[in-house]
Amino acid sequence: MAKKLILKDFELVEISGVDRPAQESALMSIIKRKEEHDMSAEELKVLKSKVAELSAALEVAKSMASLHDAEKMYVSSMSESDRDSFIKMSPADRNAHMEMSKRAQEVIEINGTLINKGAVGEATFEVLKSQQERIVKQEAETKKARDLAIQATFVRKAADNYSHVSGTSEEIGTLLRETADISKSSRQTLESILEALEKSNKAAFENKGSASGSDEGTDAISKLDAMAKAHSEKHNVDYATAYSIVIEKNADLYGETLG
C-alpha cells in the first residue's frame, strides 16, 4: 500500500489563470494554517465567511449556467444586484422582463432621425409611431394607385394598337411596361415586331370580312408615350418614372386614354 505523500514547507510563488476556463464554475480556495494549534475564533469566523462567499458564488455560477444565450447576453450589462434579481426569477418572468426591456428600447425612424421609445416616453412614442405608420401606408397606397394607372395605360395602348396580336391586352400591356426601360433601339425593335404582327393579323382578319378595332384614344396614348420618352431622355430617368410624371401633369390627356 502506497504511503500518503504530504508536502510541507513549500512556497507558492505564482497563481496563473485563464480567460476561458474548461470548468467555469469550478472554485478553489487556499487556506494557510499552522498545525501546532487550533484556529482561533476570529480565524474560524473568517473561514466561515469565506465558505459562505464561495457558496454564494457557486450558486450564482450554477444559475448563470442555466440561462440560455440571450439571457446571458441580457444580464452581461447589468449591475450585480440587478443580475442576481434577474437570475432568481422564473423562466416566464425572465422572458417577460426581457420583452418589456425590448419594448422600451424600440426605435422608429422619422425623416432620417431615429427616435427611441425610452427617450420620449411610451405615450409620445406610440403617437409618433402611429403617425409614421399612417404616412407609410399612404405612400404605399399612392404608389399602388400610380402603378395601377401606369399599368392601365399600357393595357389600353395594347388594346388600341395590338388588338390582333396573340395574347390578352393585359399580357401585351405588361410586356410593354416591363420592356419600357430597355434601350431605345431594343424597344423600337420590339414595337416593330408587334406592329408587323398586328398588321399581318389584322389584314388576315379583315379578309374574312370581320374587320374590327377602334382608334379612339390612340392619339392620346401616342402623345403621352412621346412625352414620357422625351422626359426620360431629358431628365435621365427611367421610362416608368417619366410616364408617371407625365400622366400626373397631363391628367386630361390621360383621361382620354381611359375612354
N, C-alpha and C positions, 0 to 999 in steps of 0.2 A: 504494500500500500504506500503510495507516494506521500511524502511529508508535505504539510502545508507550508507554502513559502510566504513569509511575512517580510515585507520591505520596511526598513526603519532608517531613520536619519538620512533622508534624501531631500534635495531641494527642487522645488518646482520653479523653473526659470521662464517658462513660456506657456501660454494657453492660446491655441490658434482656433479660429472659427472659419466657417464658410458661409457665403451669402445664399446658397441654395442647398440646405442640408438634406440628406437622404431621409432622416426621421425628424420632420419639422416639429412634432410635438414632444420629442424627447428632451428631458431636462436633466441637468447634473448639478449637484451641489457638493462643494468640498468643505469639509469642516476640520479645523485644526484642534486637536485635543491632546492634552497630556494624560498619559495613562496612570501617573502617580497618584492622582486624586480625582474624585468625582466632580462633575460640573457644579458650579455654584448656582444659586437661584437666578442670578442675573444672566448667566450663560444659558441656562435652561429656558429662560424667557425669550432670549434672542433666538435660540434654536427653534422654539415653538412658533415664533413669529415668522421665521424663515420658511418653516414647513407649511404654514398657513398661506404664505405668499406664493410658494411654489404650487400648492394645491389649487389656489385660485387661478394661477396662470395656466395650469393644466386643464382646468375646466373651460377656460376661455379658448384654449387651443383645440379642445375637443369640439366645442361649439362652432368654432371657425371652420373646422374640418367638415362639419355637417352642412355648411352653407353651399349653395351652388355658385357658379362663377359670377353670375350677375349680382348676387347678394354680396359676394366678397368684394367686388369692384365698388359696389354702392357704399359699403362701410369703410373702404380704404381712406376716404377723406373725412371721416367722422372723428369727433373727439373721443377719448377713451370712454367717457361716461355715456355718450350717445351710442357708441358701438355696443357697449355692454347691455344697454336697454334694448337695442335692436335685436341682439342675439337671443335675449330671453323671451322674445315674442314667439308666438306660434307661427308656423309657416304661412297660414292665411293672413295673420296680422302683418307679417313682414311684407307680404305681397301687396297688401292694401297700402301700407306705409310707402312703399316704393312707387306705387301708382299715383298716390297723392303728390309725392315729390315731383314725379314726372310731369303731372299736370301743371304744377306751379312753375315749372321751367319751360312750358310750352311757348313757342315763338312763332310769330307771323311776320310776313314781310309786306310793308305798305310803301309803295313808291320808292323801293330800294332801301328802305330803312327797316331794320329788324327790331321788333318790339317784344320784350319778354313779359310774360304774364306776371311774374313775381315783382317786376319793377313798377308796373302801372296798377296792379290790383286786379282781382278777378272780375269785378263788375265792369270796369272800364275796358278790360281786355276782351270780354265777351261782346261788348258793343262794337269795338273795333273789328273783331273777328267777323261778326255778323255783317257789318258794312262791307268788309273786304270780300266775303263770300258772295254778297249780292252783286258787287261790281264784277267779280269774276264770272258769275252766272250771266249777267247782262252782256258782257263781252263775248261769251261763248254763244249766246243766242243771236247776237248781232252777226257774228262770224258765220253761224249756221245759215241765217237768213240770206247773207250775201252769197254764200256758196250755192244755196238753192237758186238764187236769182241768176247767178252766172251759169249754173247747170241748165236752167230753163231756157236761157238764151241760146246756148249751144244746141239744145234739143230742138228748139224752134228753127234754128238755122239748118239743122239736119233734115227736118221735115219739109222745109221750103226748098232746099237746094238738092237734096239727095233722097227724095221720096221713092225713087225707083231702084235704089241700091239695096242689095240684100242686107237685112238687119232692121231692127226697130229704130225709130227716131231716137229713143233713149240710148241705145247701144252706139249708134253713129255719133250722137251728141257727146257721149262720154269719150269716144275716140278722139273727137275734135278737141275736146277740152284737155285731155291728157297729153296730147301732142302739140298743144298751143305754144309750149315753151321750147320746142326743139329749134334747131337752126332754121333760118328763113328759107334756105334752099330746100331743106328736107320737108318743111311744111308745105312749100309750094309743090313739091313732087307729090306729096300725099293728096293735096287738093286736086291736082291734075288727074290723078288716078281716079279719085271719087267722081270728078266731073265727067271723065271719059265713060265710067261705068254708068253714071246717071244718063248721059246722052244715049248710050247704046241701049240700055234697058228701056228708056222712055220711048225711043224710036220703035223698038220691038213691040212695046205695049200699044202704041198708037196705031201701028199697022194692023192690029187686031180690032181696031175700031173702038178702043176703050181708053182714049186719051183722058188724062185727068191731071190734077195738080193745080195749085194756085200760086201766084207770085205775090200775094198780099203779105206784106211785112218784110219781103226780101230786101227792098231798098234800105229800110231802116237797119236791118241786120248788117248789110254790107257797109253802111256808113259807120255803125258802131265798131265793126271789125277793123275798118281802115283807121278810125280814130284811136282804137286801142293799140294797133301796131305802131302808129306814129308816136303815141305817148310812150310806149315801151322803148322805142329806139331813142327818143329824145331824152328821156329821164333814166335810161339804163335800168329798167325794172322788168321783171318777167311779165309775160303776156296776161296771165290771170290777174295779177295785181293791177296792171294797166286797165284791163277790161272792167274791173270792179270800180276803179276811179271814174272811168268814162261813163258808165251807166248811172253812177250817182250824180254826176254833173249834167247828164242829159236824160233826165227822168222821162220827159215827154217822148223823146225819140225811142227810149227803151220801151215805153208803154205801147208804142206802135207795133213792136215785135211780138207783143203778147196777144194782139188781136182784140 
